[in-house]
């Protein structure tokens, strides 16, 4: 068992900043199993919330924010937002610092039931110092998506304990775009993130995530969701660049008619590592889930997809589908795929499938015969391969932007950064919320 005493000691030293979390301490002490990455590097943790200035314009352009409400930012693990963000939000919507929420509206932070429970989520329970609350009251429908930009920027190697609580009330609708960026590619960063989503009856929530980080950035994300009667969760995740990225997703469809659609694309090269582990549990009748994940692995990259669908004894008339398609661009790239079905009742429609292959040489030859250079033809085939995942994004401006980012990623140019002259956030300094 790894030695996690450093984290227990840190909590004891930082009680005055974190508050009393005796129960979380006890639970982590009982299950201290952590990914090895939490032991290999001596990361700093900013429990004292020391202000750090960051130039937001270096991380994203206004092409995407133009279709969203004023964006909020998490610098490492501290929430910041422009003053007029709250002015733009309709009545009944809270999009704010989690630390501030514990003081102003603690009644909105009811403990999330079920979901992922492991050493990493328990570490998050014990050591988080700030995060994000998105709370949408019953019946409120946002006309524009919200945006959150996670930025790593620090003078030292840093671990960020990130936390997000999302609650969408009955008959409410909202969309959230999250962008993960690393500004300093030389520093080593570790993101330990917990995301908890609750959808009440007949709620609608769209959740899109774009990761563009560095080779020295490690990401460990645990996402849990509870979906109520006739509620719908749609999530599309795009990993365009990373160092070592691992995402675990656990969805409970607890209400009759609940629906979840999970889509993801990964583009990996060099020695990058990227993996998704998905578990969707159908607990009620007439529930539906659909998963589509595609990976493009090049050079010495290593990727994996583990997907499980569990249909419980009471989940009659369930429809559940899972598709994983993978493209190995080089002979040295690795891909592991493990789809699984567990069905404990009759009268269901379920399927799963996985394929791993290389570029279609016949199509490549045909395109070259039509005068298209080989390198361009290869890029066009790879872009077409992930295109249907991008098309699952329902925000037109974001969908177009993502097509553009993928095109530049395959061309080797990376993502460009447009002018942020019209942004609410340019240079900001993190401070207590």
Secondary structure by P-SEA (a helix, b strand, c coil): cccaaaaaaaaaacccccccaaaaaaaaaaccccccccccccccccccccbbbbcccccccccccccccbbbbbcccbbbbccccccccccccccccaaaaaccccccccccccccccaaaaaaaccccbbbbbbbcccccccbbbbbbbbbbcccccccbbbbbbbbcccccbbbbbbbbbccccbbbbbbbbbbbbbccbbbbbbbbbbbccccbbbbbbbbbbbcccbbbbbbbbbccccbbbbbbbbbccccbbbbbbbbbbbbccbbbbbbbbbbbbcccbbbbbbbbbbbbccbbbbbbbbbbbbcccccbbbbbbbbbbbbccccbbbbbbbbbbbcccccccccbbbbbcccaaaaaaaaaacccaaaaaaaaaaaaacccccccccaaaaaaaaaaaaaaaacccccccccccccccbbbbccc
